Amino acid sequence: MLVSAKEMLNKARAGKYAVGQFNINNLEWTKAILLTAQENHSPVILGVSEGAGKYMCGFPTVAAMVKAMIETLGITVPVALHLDHGTYEGAFKAMDAGFSSVMFDGSHYGIEENIEKTKEVIAEAAKRGISVEAEVGAIGGEEDGVIGGGEVADPDECAMIAGLGVDMLAAGIGNIHGVYPANWKGLNFEVLGQISQKVGDTMPLVLHGGTGIPEEMVKKAISLGVSKVNVNTECQLSFAAATRKYIEEGKDQQGKGFDPRKLLAPGFEAIKATVKEKMELFGSIDKA
């Protein structure tokens, strides 16, 4: 069932586990993630960047696909359809299209403008029962054209944004999108601890750039208040590797191996395996 992310994340915060946000890019991605969540009795968040939304013919198409798929597949676990790194305009468009959760990424604005725009998004979302994620301190790297410098968030600014009534807060703590470089210094747990203390022990924190962070770091982040972990690149990598293997082994040339339903099947299964592995790490299995 399609729901706001608020309740599932509040439960995760209280229970010391995290819910995975897995970004979707097409029908296969969506189906694989939904089925894995159902099979493992885990709540799940489907993330959609503005670029991916455009690729899939717009937010209304994405929302219609997700809602129909939930019904057709008999998905009963909580599912949130979430705009990832949304612009101010994009957040309103996603709400109009039927998304149940939105992120307004105002981290590239000054704190005053970030606050004002976040307030406006929250006010509209509250009328519709839609959850809101805000961001302080840019996440490093590039994702779908969104480029961040990797600035570490100011705990006081985090407290200011959290006080507006957001349902979850993304704070830069040295995390980056994409594959982490060999010289990456790791997550800044000192700052994460300060942020958690400033925003209170009931505010779900969000860890972007979940691909490639060592398991022990993820677990420590969850212990310090992270209740949502975003994963995108890792699913893309596993999908690509499985598809490449299928083609390099010549299976696409055997019988009707070129049929998209067969060609994409190994990648589909690879996504499911990656998602289950992350759900186990985050501790969300059997929490639906």
N, C-alpha and C positions, 0 to 999 in steps of 0.2 A: 504494500500500500504506500502511496506517495504522501509523505508528511514533511513538516518542517524539521530542520535538523536540531531544533532547540532541545526537545525532550531527550533524544538519543544521546546528545552530547552532555547534557546535565547528568544523565545516568552514568555516562562514561567517566566524567570528572569525579563523581562521588565514588565510583567503583574502582578507580585507579587503573582503567584501561583506556584504549583509544579506538575510535571508529575510523576506518580507512575511507578516504576520498580517492576514488579511482576515476581518472578522467576517461571519458568516452570519445571516440572518434568516428564511429559508424555503427551499423546494426550489430556486427559481430562482437565488437567491444561491449556494447550494452547488454546483449544477451549473455555473454560469458560472465560478466560481473554479477548480473542479477541471479543467474542460476547458481553461481558459487555462493552468493550470500544466502540464498534459500537453502542450499544443501548443508550449509554450516550454521544455520540459524543465527546469522549475524546481521545487525543493522548495517547499512551501507549508504555512502553518499556518492552519487554520480556527478562528477565535475565536468563542466563544459566551459571551455574558454570562448571568448568572443570569436576567435579565429576558427575554432572547431565548429562553433554554432553556424557560422557563415558557410563553412564547407558542407555542413549537413542541411543546407537550404534554409537556414534561419531558425530562431528560437521556437516559433510555433511548430515547425516540423519536428524538432527535437522533443518538445514536450508531448506532442501527439504520439510519437513513436514510443516514448518511455511509458506513458500512461497505458497505451494499448498493449505493450509488451508485458507490463505488470499483470494486466488482466488475463491475457492469453496464456502466459506461463504459470499463472496461479501463484504469484509471488505474495507471500503473506508477511514477510519480515519488513520492518520499517525501511523505507527508501526515501532519500531526499534528493531532489534534482537541483543542483547548485551551480550558480554562475561563478566561475573561477576568474579572479583578477578582473572583475568587471569595471568598466568606466562608469561615470555618473549616469550618462545617457543609457548605457547598456543595462544597468541595474533596473531601470524603470521598464525597459523593453522586455527584459527577462520576466519581470513580475507580470506584465501584461500578457505574456505568452503562456503563463501557467507554471513557471518554475516555483518550487516550494521553498527555495533558499537562494540568497544572493550574497556575493562578496562585492563590496565597493572598495576598490583599492585606491585610497587617496594618499598613499605613502609618498608620492612624488610631489604633493602639494606641501606648503607650509602647514604647521600644525593647526593654525586658526582656520584655514580654508578646509583642511581635512575634517576638522570638527564640524563646521557648518554644513558641508555637503553630506557627511555621514548622518547628521541629525535629520536631514531631509529624507534620506533613504530610509532611515529607521521609522520615521513618522508614517511614510506610505506603506512600508512593509507591515507595520503593526496593525493597520486597518485590514490587512489581508491574511494575517496569521502566518506571515513568511519570516523565516529567520534571516539574520544579517551577520555577516562577517566583515570586520574592518581590519586595516593593516597599519602598523607603525614600524618604520624602519624597513627599507626595501629589501626584498629577497634577491640575492645575487643571481647572476646569469640571465639567460633569455628563455622565455617560453611563449611561443606563438606571437612573437613580436613585442611582448612585454619585457623590457630590459630593466634590470635592477642592479644597483651598485653594490649590494650586499651590506648596507649600512646596519650597524647594530642599533636596535631600538633603544630609545630613552625610556627607562621605567616610569618616569613621571608623566611623560606623554602617553604612555600605555594606559596609565591610570585615568587620565583625562578622557581618552576615547572609550575606555571600558565603562566609565561613569555615565556615558550617554545612553546606555541601555542596549548595547550590542549583545548578541547571543554567543559570539565567539570572537577571539582576537588573535590575529596573526602578527607575530612580532619577529623581526629579523634578529637572529642570534648567530649569524655566521653561516646559515644554511643557504644553499644555492639550487637553482633549477638545473636539470640536466645531469650529466656525469660529473662527479667530483674529481678535481685534478689531484695528482699525486702529492702535491704540496699543500693540500687543504689542511687548515689548522684545527678543524673540528668544531663542534658546537660550543658556544660560550655559555656554560652552565651557570657561571656566576651571575651573568646578566639575566638568564632565564629565572634563576631563583629570586632575584630582585623584582623582576616583573611579576612573578607569581605572588610574591608578598604584597606588592603594591595594588594589584587588581583584586585580591581576595581569593579565598580558597574555593569559591564556587564558580569562577569564570573559566570556561573551557578555553584553553590556548591551542593554537593551530601551528603545526610544524609543516611548512612547505618544503619542497625538495626532498621528499622521503626516499628517493632512489639512491642507493649506495651508502647511506649512513650506516655505520656499524651497528649491529643489533644491540650491543651493550649501551650505546649512546641513545638509541631509540627508547630503550627501557628506562634509562635514567631520565630522559626528557618527559616520559609519561609520568614518572614518579614525582616530577616537579610541576605537574599541571597540564601537560599537553594531552588533549582529549581527542584530537583529530590530526591524522597524518595523511598528507597528500602524496599520491603515487601516480606517476604518468610515464616517465621515461622507461622505467623498468618493464612495464607491460609492452611498450613499443619495442624494446630490445628483444624481449623473449618472443614476441610475435614475429619479428623480422628473422630471428635465428631459426625458428622452427619452419618458417616458410622457405627460407634459403635452403635448408637441409632437404626439404621435400623436392625442391626443384633440382638441386645439385645431384640428387640421387636418381633423377630422371623419372620420378613418379608422375609428373605432369604429362609425360608422354606414354604412359601405360594405360590402356583402355581409355576411359574418359577422365583421366586424372587432371585434365585441364579445366574440368567443370569447376566453377568458383566454389561450389559447396564442398568439393573435395580439396581443391587447391588451398582454401583458407582454413580447412579443418585443423591441421596441425598447429597453426598460429592461434586459433580459437582455444584449443586445449592448453596451449602454453600460457595464455592469459589466465585461464582458470587456475592453473597450477601456481602462477605468481600471486594471484589474488588470495588464494587460500593460504599460501605461505605467509603473506603479510598479515592476514587476519589472525593467524596463530601467534605471530610476533606481537601484534597490537593487543591481543587478549580479548577480541570481540566475539569469538566463536561461542555460540550458545548464550549470547546476551540479548537476543531479539525477544 
